[in-house]
């Protein structure tokens, strides 16, 4: 992160110089899968997430909690009721993907099994997907949900997100946490010990230029305010969140997604950041396999933070 007086080269999005067809292709991970065509890979992804989440609810304790309004909820999963309030447990906050305009809480408990078996408490968030929710609303909801976890549970916290959720997870580094009702502001720095972004987008300018913005309706102000690749190069008036950062990217992710991860890592000045190249995976399998105990990211979570 930058401090006063520091400057760094701004990463430019060369994709914006391409035609509309190429911009849309780069913002369409389904077209890059090596396993299925674009339609089938999305159908399979949705099926796996939904089925595995249903299994998690049947097999483990699942409590729906309200972090704000009636629609602002999270599902908290644990091995059993006692484990839910274990003050030594790791709390794994998951933010789903879907280009900020698809999927939801009932698709976000697919990874519960192998984590709760290690006494992790999993919190899957519901946020107001576009067009109902703007980017400003969505970022605010994620921050308030994390503040709720800090206030109502003890123990360390790791924030994880996939795709759009990967962006939102990293965006939490730049939140002014003094504006949120955290009981002890020191908990933000002391208890949020990690961020895991899987196939995240860190520059919203190509999103704004693509088909995705028909529903999302990003403004130039929002692109500037919520693009980690831009924010990391600015001086901020409030303290930023410093914790271990893991950026995972799939071999068969779009080139533009891979650029974001590479560029973000190259600009960061903090030492505690790792990039994991998920060989043989596409955008969707990269997160689907988190339901498997022997998957590289599952093992990383357990070994690094549990």
C-alpha positions as CSV (number, residue, x, y, z in Angstrom):
1,X,0.0,0.0,0.0
2,X,1.1,3.5,-0.7
3,X,2.1,6.1,1.9
4,X,2.4,9.9,1.5
5,X,4.9,10.9,-1.1
6,X,5.1,7.6,-2.9
7,X,4.2,7.2,-6.6
8,X,3.9,4.2,-8.8
9,X,3.0,3.5,-12.4
10,X,-0.7,3.3,-13.1
11,X,-1.7,0.0,-14.8
12,X,-3.6,0.7,-17.9
13,X,-6.4,-1.4,-19.3
14,X,-5.3,-2.0,-22.9
15,X,-8.4,-4.1,-23.4
16,X,-10.4,-0.9,-23.7
17,X,-8.6,-0.2,-27.0
18,X,-10.1,-3.4,-28.4
19,X,-13.4,-3.8,-30.1
20,X,-16.7,-4.5,-28.2
21,X,-16.6,-8.2,-29.2
22,X,-13.2,-8.7,-27.6
23,X,-14.1,-6.8,-24.4
24,X,-17.2,-8.9,-24.0
25,X,-15.3,-12.1,-24.6
26,X,-12.7,-11.2,-21.9
27,X,-15.5,-10.5,-19.5
28,X,-17.1,-13.9,-20.2
29,X,-15.2,-16.6,-18.3
30,X,-17.7,-19.3,-19.6
31,X,-16.3,-18.9,-23.1
32,X,-12.8,-19.8,-21.8
33,X,-13.6,-23.2,-20.2
34,X,-11.7,-26.2,-21.6
35,X,-14.3,-28.6,-20.3
36,X,-17.7,-27.5,-21.6
37,X,-19.3,-25.0,-23.9
38,X,-20.3,-21.6,-22.4
39,X,-23.9,-22.7,-21.7
40,X,-23.1,-26.1,-20.1
41,X,-20.3,-24.8,-17.9
42,X,-22.6,-22.3,-16.3
43,X,-25.4,-24.9,-15.9
44,X,-23.0,-27.3,-14.3
45,X,-21.6,-24.6,-12.0
46,X,-25.1,-23.6,-10.8
47,X,-26.1,-27.2,-10.3
48,X,-23.0,-28.1,-8.2
49,X,-23.3,-25.0,-6.0
50,X,-27.0,-25.5,-5.4
51,X,-26.8,-29.3,-4.7
52,X,-23.7,-29.0,-2.5
53,X,-25.2,-26.1,-0.5
54,X,-28.4,-28.2,0.1
55,X,-26.3,-31.1,1.3
56,X,-24.4,-28.7,3.7
57,X,-27.7,-27.5,5.2
58,X,-28.8,-31.1,5.7
59,X,-25.6,-32.4,7.3
60,X,-24.4,-29.5,9.5
61,X,-25.8,-26.8,11.7
62,X,-27.0,-23.8,9.7
63,X,-28.3,-20.7,11.3
64,X,-29.6,-17.8,9.2
65,X,-28.6,-14.5,10.7
66,X,-29.6,-10.9,9.9
67,X,-26.8,-8.4,9.6
68,X,-29.1,-5.6,8.4
69,X,-32.5,-5.5,6.9
70,X,-34.7,-8.5,6.3
71,X,-33.0,-9.2,3.0
72,X,-29.5,-8.6,4.4
73,X,-28.7,-12.0,5.8
74,X,-26.0,-14.7,6.1
75,X,-26.0,-18.4,6.7
76,X,-23.7,-19.5,9.5
77,X,-22.5,-23.1,9.3
78,X,-20.8,-25.2,11.9
79,X,-20.2,-28.8,12.8
80,X,-22.8,-28.5,15.5
81,X,-24.4,-25.9,17.7
82,X,-21.6,-25.8,20.2
83,X,-19.0,-25.3,17.5
84,X,-20.9,-22.3,16.2
85,X,-20.0,-20.3,19.3
86,X,-16.5,-21.8,19.8
87,X,-14.3,-18.8,20.6
88,X,-11.3,-20.4,19.1
89,X,-12.8,-21.1,15.8
90,X,-11.7,-19.6,12.5
91,X,-14.6,-17.7,10.8
92,X,-14.6,-18.1,7.0
93,X,-16.7,-15.3,5.4
94,X,-17.7,-16.2,1.8
95,X,-18.8,-13.7,-0.8
96,X,-20.3,-15.3,-3.9
97,X,-19.6,-14.4,-7.6
98,X,-22.0,-14.0,-10.5
99,X,-20.8,-10.7,-12.1
100,X,-22.5,-8.9,-9.1
101,X,-25.9,-9.9,-10.6
102,X,-26.4,-13.6,-10.2
103,X,-26.3,-16.4,-7.6
104,X,-27.1,-16.0,-3.9
105,X,-27.0,-17.4,-0.4
106,X,-28.6,-20.7,-1.4
107,X,-25.6,-21.3,-3.8
108,X,-22.9,-20.3,-1.3
109,X,-22.6,-23.2,1.2
110,X,-21.0,-25.7,-1.2
111,X,-17.6,-25.6,0.5
112,X,-18.8,-26.1,4.1
113,X,-18.0,-29.8,4.7
114,X,-14.2,-29.9,4.6
115,X,-14.0,-26.6,6.5
116,X,-16.3,-27.3,9.4
117,X,-14.6,-30.7,9.9
118,X,-11.6,-28.5,11.0
119,X,-13.8,-26.5,13.4
120,X,-14.2,-23.6,11.0
121,X,-17.4,-21.6,11.1
122,X,-18.5,-20.6,7.6
123,X,-20.6,-17.5,6.9
124,X,-22.1,-17.2,3.4
125,X,-23.4,-13.7,2.6
126,X,-26.4,-12.5,0.8
127,X,-26.1,-9.2,-0.9
128,X,-28.4,-7.2,-3.2
129,X,-27.3,-8.2,-6.7
130,X,-27.8,-5.8,-9.6
131,X,-29.9,-4.2,-10.8
132,X,-31.5,-4.0,-7.3
133,X,-28.1,-3.2,-5.7
134,X,-25.5,-0.8,-7.0
135,X,-21.8,-1.4,-6.5
136,X,-21.9,1.1,-3.6
137,X,-24.7,-0.7,-2.0
138,X,-23.0,-4.1,-2.4
139,X,-19.7,-3.0,-1.0
140,X,-21.4,-1.5,2.0
141,X,-23.4,-4.6,2.6
142,X,-20.3,-6.8,2.6
143,X,-18.5,-4.5,5.1
144,X,-21.5,-4.5,7.4
145,X,-21.8,-8.2,7.2
146,X,-18.1,-8.6,8.2
147,X,-18.6,-6.1,11.0
148,X,-21.5,-8.2,12.2
149,X,-19.2,-11.3,12.4
150,X,-16.6,-9.3,14.3
151,X,-19.2,-8.1,16.8
152,X,-21.1,-11.4,17.3
153,X,-18.4,-14.0,17.1
154,X,-15.0,-14.5,18.6
155,X,-11.9,-15.8,16.8
156,X,-10.0,-15.0,13.6
157,X,-11.7,-14.1,10.4
158,X,-10.8,-14.9,6.8
159,X,-12.7,-13.2,3.9
160,X,-13.0,-15.2,0.7
161,X,-14.7,-14.5,-2.6
162,X,-14.9,-15.8,-6.1
163,X,-15.0,-13.8,-9.3
164,X,-17.2,-10.7,-8.4
165,X,-16.9,-11.9,-4.9
166,X,-13.1,-12.0,-5.2
167,X,-13.3,-8.3,-6.1
168,X,-15.5,-7.6,-3.1
169,X,-13.2,-9.5,-0.8
170,X,-10.1,-7.5,-1.9
171,X,-12.2,-4.3,-1.8
172,X,-12.5,-4.8,2.0
173,X,-8.8,-3.7,2.2
174,X,-9.9,-0.2,1.4
175,X,-13.0,0.2,3.5
176,X,-13.0,2.9,6.1
177,X,-13.9,0.7,9.0
178,X,-14.3,3.6,11.4
179,X,-17.6,4.2,9.6
180,X,-18.9,0.8,10.6
181,X,-20.2,-0.2,14.0
182,X,-17.3,-2.5,15.0
183,X,-17.4,-2.8,18.8
184,X,-13.6,-2.6,19.0
185,X,-12.0,-1.0,15.9
186,X,-8.8,-2.9,16.8
187,X,-10.6,-6.1,15.9
188,X,-10.4,-5.2,12.2
189,X,-6.6,-5.3,12.1
190,X,-6.1,-8.0,14.8
191,X,-8.8,-10.5,13.9
192,X,-9.1,-10.2,10.1
193,X,-6.1,-12.3,9.3
194,X,-6.6,-13.2,5.6
195,X,-8.2,-12.5,2.3
196,X,-8.5,-15.2,-0.3
197,X,-9.6,-14.0,-3.8
198,X,-10.3,-16.6,-6.4
199,X,-10.4,-15.4,-10.0
200,X,-11.1,-11.8,-8.9
201,X,-11.5,-8.7,-11.0
202,X,-9.6,-5.7,-9.7
203,X,-10.1,-3.1,-12.4
204,X,-13.8,-2.3,-13.1
205,X,-13.2,-0.3,-16.3
206,X,-13.5,-3.3,-18.6
207,X,-16.6,-4.3,-16.7
208,X,-18.2,-0.9,-17.3
209,X,-17.3,-1.2,-21.0
210,X,-18.8,-4.7,-21.4
211,X,-22.2,-6.3,-21.7
212,X,-22.1,-6.8,-17.9
213,X,-22.8,-3.1,-17.3
214,X,-26.3,-3.3,-18.8
215,X,-27.5,-4.6,-15.4
216,X,-24.7,-3.3,-13.2
217,X,-24.8,0.3,-14.4
218,X,-21.4,1.2,-13.1
219,X,-20.6,4.9,-13.1
220,X,-17.1,6.4,-13.7
221,X,-17.1,7.4,-10.1
222,X,-17.8,3.8,-9.0
223,X,-15.0,2.5,-11.3
224,X,-12.6,4.8,-9.6
225,X,-13.9,4.2,-6.1
226,X,-14.1,0.4,-6.3
227,X,-11.2,-0.7,-8.4
228,X,-8.4,-2.1,-6.2
229,X,-5.9,-1.7,-9.0
230,X,-6.5,2.1,-8.8
231,X,-7.0,2.3,-5.1
232,X,-3.7,0.6,-4.2
233,X,-1.9,3.5,-6.0
234,X,-3.6,6.2,-4.0
235,X,-2.9,7.8,-0.7
236,X,-5.8,7.3,1.7
237,X,-6.9,9.4,4.7
238,X,-8.0,6.3,6.7
239,X,-6.0,3.2,7.8
240,X,-6.1,0.3,5.3
241,X,-6.5,-3.3,6.2
242,X,-3.2,-5.2,6.2
243,X,-3.4,-9.0,6.4
244,X,-2.2,-12.0,4.4
245,X,-3.5,-11.8,0.9
246,X,-3.8,-14.8,-1.4
247,X,-4.7,-14.3,-5.1
248,X,-5.7,-17.5,-6.9
249,X,-6.2,-17.5,-10.6
250,X,-7.2,-20.4,-12.9
251,X,-5.1,-21.5,-15.9
252,X,-8.2,-21.2,-18.1
253,X,-9.4,-17.9,-16.8
254,X,-9.7,-15.1,-19.4
255,X,-6.5,-13.2,-20.1
256,X,-7.9,-10.0,-18.6
257,X,-8.8,-11.8,-15.3
258,X,-5.2,-13.1,-15.2
259,X,-3.8,-9.6,-15.9
260,X,-5.7,-8.2,-12.9
261,X,-4.1,-10.7,-10.6
262,X,-0.6,-10.2,-12.0
263,X,-0.8,-6.4,-12.0
264,X,-2.3,-6.2,-8.5
265,X,0.5,-8.4,-7.1
266,X,3.2,-6.3,-8.9
267,X,1.9,-3.0,-7.5
268,X,1.5,-4.2,-3.9
269,X,4.2,-3.2,-1.5
270,X,3.2,-5.5,1.3
271,X,5.2,-8.7,1.6
272,X,2.5,-11.0,2.8
273,X,0.8,-11.7,-0.6
274,X,0.8,-15.0,-2.6
275,X,-0.3,-15.7,-6.1
276,X,-1.5,-19.2,-6.8
277,X,-1.8,-20.4,-10.4
278,X,-4.5,-23.1,-10.5
279,X,-3.2,-25.4,-13.2
280,X,-5.8,-27.3,-15.1
281,X,-8.7,-25.3,-13.7
282,X,-11.2,-22.9,-15.4
283,X,-13.0,-20.0,-13.8
284,X,-15.7,-22.2,-12.4
285,X,-13.9,-25.4,-11.3
286,X,-11.4,-23.1,-9.5
287,X,-14.0,-22.5,-6.8
288,X,-16.2,-25.6,-7.1
289,X,-13.3,-27.8,-5.9
290,X,-13.3,-25.9,-2.6
291,X,-15.8,-28.6,-1.6
292,X,-13.0,-31.2,-1.7
293,X,-10.7,-31.6,1.3
294,X,-7.7,-32.4,-0.9
295,X,-8.0,-29.3,-3.1
296,X,-5.0,-27.0,-3.0
297,X,-7.1,-24.0,-1.8
298,X,-8.9,-26.0,0.9
299,X,-5.6,-27.3,2.2
300,X,-4.2,-23.8,2.1
301,X,-7.0,-22.4,4.2
302,X,-6.6,-25.2,6.8
303,X,-2.8,-25.0,6.9
304,X,-2.5,-21.2,6.9
305,X,-5.3,-20.1,9.1
306,X,-6.7,-22.9,11.2
